[in-house]
């Protein structure tokens, strides 16, 4: 049986359309979380870590008298995030790849004393129920993303920057909650869909969720 040329063209178009319709759409891949590892040293150093684009924790300690600075670097040696920047002894937790994620594979350390860097996935952040208290920088984790709007009552007693970011379930920054210098007391909104909070501080602080 012969079909007219127009009919053949129509059948071909239908076949192609069927092909397109039955093809599953591509799904976005979640970045692989960084593997847990601990690095130790003294003085300046360059630490290679498994490359990751995922938001990642760094728990750092330093025993010294001068500047302690840690940068997360990409594969080209470009600075991505400042992980630590203090003078003297230090103990704190910060995260990189939360605002502009890039493939981080190096931690650059500037120090005059002994230090440790513990690299961890975001899932290892400190659990935050209703109340959270701390001293210095930390990262907090809710059991699940926040549902609906909540109110946070926040206090800080210190002299330098006090900054809190709210992050989503993937550890990406969603809202800047607080950005002050020195002592602080106030209430802010915690929007829906928040799983983590990063705290940058030089003094004692408290957060109450209601």
N, C-alpha and C positions, 0 to 999 in steps of 0.2 A: 504494500500500500504506500502510495506517495502522499506526503503532506505538502500543502502550499508553503512557500518560503516564509510567509508571515507567521504561519502556525509553528514552524520550526523555531523561529526566533522567539516566539512567545513561550514555547516549552523550555527553551534554554534559559530564558530569564526566570521562569518559575523554579527551575532546578537550582539556579544560582541563589535565588532568594531563599529557597529551602535550606541551602547550605549555610547561608549567613544566619538564618534564624535558629538553626540547630547548633550553632557554635557557641559554647559557653563563654561569657564575658570574662576577661582577665581579672583576677583578684589581686589586690595590693598585698604584698608580703610584709609581715611584721619583721623588723630587724631582729637578728639573732642576739639574744642577751649575752653580755660578756661573761666569760668563764671566771669563777672566783680564783684569785691568786694573790699572794702576798710577796712584796718586794722590800728588801732592806738594804740600807747603805749608809754612807757618811760623806758629807760634803756634796759638791756638785756631781750630777750624774744624768745620764739619759737612759730611761727604762723603756724597753720594747715590750708591748703588750699585744695580745691577739687583736687584730683589726676589728673594729666594731662601729656601726652607725647607730646602735641602740643607746638610749639614755642609760648611764652607768654611774654607780656610786664609787667614790674613793674615800676610804677612811684613812686619815693621815695622822701621824704623830711626828714630833720633832723635839729634840733636846739640844738647845743651843742658845746663843745670845744675839745673833744677828738675823738678817732677813731669811725667811723660809718661804720660797716661792715655787709653786708647781703649776706648770702649764700642760694642758692636753693639746697635742699636735697632730695634724693630719699627715697623710703620706708624703706631702711635699715639705713638711717641716713648718707649715704655717700654724699660727696659734689659733686654737678653736675656743677653748674655755680656760679661765683661770680657776684652778682647783684649790690653791692656797696662796695667801699673801699676808704674812704676819711677821712680827719681830719677836724672836725668842722662842720659848717653849710653846708647843701647840698640840692640841688634840681636837679633831673635828671631822665632820663628814660633809662632803659636797658632791654634786653630780655634774657630769658634763654631757653634752649632746642633748640638752633640754630645750634650747631655743632655736638654734640653727644646726641640725644634725649633719655631721660629716664623718668620714671614715677616720676615726682616731686610731693610731697605732703606736703612739709614743707619749710618755710622760717625761717632761723636762724638769729636773729638780735643781734648784739653787739653794744651798744650805751651808751652814758652818758646823753643824753637829750631826748626830746620828738621827736617822729617820726611818719610818716604815710607811708603806703605801699598800693598803688592802683594796683591791679592785673587786667589786661585787655587782651582781645584777640588781636592778631597782627593787625586785621582790624582797631583798634582804634589808630594806629600810626599816627603821624603828616603828613598831606598831603604835598607832594613834587611835585611841578609843574616843573619849569625850574630852579629857584633859591631857595636855602634854606640857612638860616642863623640861628645861635644859639650860645649858650654859655654853655659849659659842655656837658654831655652825652645826647644823644637823639636817637630816632628811626624814620626813615622817610619812607613814603609809596608813591609809584607811583600809578596812577589810574588804571593801568594795567601793566602786565609784559613788559619790554622793548623789542622792536622789532629791530633787527639789532644791530650794534655796535654804541655806543655813546662815546663822550669824556667828561670827568669831569674836570673842573678847580677848584682846591681845595686850600684853605688857612686856616691856623691855627696860632693863636697867644697865646702861652702858654709855660709852663715849663716842663710838664710831658708827659706821653704817649698820642699819637694821633693815634687812630686806627679806620679804617673804613672797615667794611665787607659788601659785596653785598650778599643778600639773595634771594632765589627763591620765587615762589608764596606761598609755604607752610612755609616760614620763615626759611628755611634751608640754611646754609652758602654755598655759591658757589665760592666766590673768595675774597681773602684779597686784598683790594685796596690800603690801606696806613697803614704803621706801623712805626712811627717815634717818636722821643722824641723832645719836644720843638717846636719852630716855624717851619712852613712848608709852601711851595708854590710849586705847581706842577700840572701836568696834567696826568690823568690815564684813562684807557679804562673801560667803563661800558659795559660788554658783554650782549648779548641777553638773554631774559628770567629772568631778575632781577625785583623783585617787591619791595623789602625793602632794606634799608641801615641802619646799626647800626653805630653810631658815639660815640667813647669814647674820651673825651677831658677834659682838665681842664681850657681851655680858650675859646675865641671867635673863630668861624670858619664860613666859607662860602663854598657852593658847587654850581657850575653852570653847567648845563647839556646842551650839544650842539651836 
